[in-house]
């Protein structure tokens, strides 16, 4: 199942490590408000792609 979450704020890109860091001011998932989210990304052509793995899914995989 895929969900979407809109958010706004600032971001930093570390091109060497292929990491994008979002400093989120506000999001539709309110538990993301005022947080910093770090994502690994893939850059192809003119697209940046990254995946957010939910904490619930991580717990299931680790069990």
C-alpha positions in Angstrom: 0.0 0.0 0.0 1.3 3.4 -0.9 0.4 6.7 0.8 1.3 10.3 0.1 2.3 13.0 2.4 2.7 16.7 1.4 5.1 18.8 3.4 7.0 22.0 3.1 10.1 23.5 4.7 13.8 23.6 3.7 16.1 20.8 2.4 19.8 20.0 2.0 21.3 17.7 -0.6 24.5 15.8 -0.1 25.4 14.7 -3.6 28.4 12.6 -2.6 26.4 10.5 -0.1 23.2 10.7 -2.2 21.2 11.9 0.8 18.5 14.5 0.9 17.6 16.0 4.3 14.2 17.7 4.7 13.7 20.1 7.6 9.9 20.0 7.7 7.9 22.9 8.9 4.5 21.4 8.4 3.1 18.1 6.8 -0.2 16.4 6.2 1.1 13.7 8.6 1.2 16.0 11.7 3.7 13.8 13.5 6.2 15.0 10.9 5.7 18.7 11.8 9.0 20.4 13.0 11.1 17.2 12.2 14.1 16.5 10.1 13.7 13.6 7.7 16.8 12.0 6.0 16.3 10.0 2.8 18.7 8.2 0.4 17.9 9.1 -3.2 18.5 8.0 -6.8 19.0 10.7 -9.4 18.3 9.7 -13.0 17.9 12.2 -15.8 15.9 15.0 -14.4 14.2 13.0 -11.5 15.1 12.5 -7.9 13.4 9.4 -6.4 13.3 8.4 -2.8 11.2 6.0 -0.6 9.9 6.6 2.8 9.6 3.3 4.8 7.1 3.4 7.6 8.2 2.6 11.1 5.6 -0.1 11.3 7.1 -1.8 8.3 10.5 -1.6 9.8 9.3 -3.2 13.0 7.8 -6.1 11.0 11.0 -6.7 9.0 13.1 -6.6 12.2 10.9 -9.1 14.1 
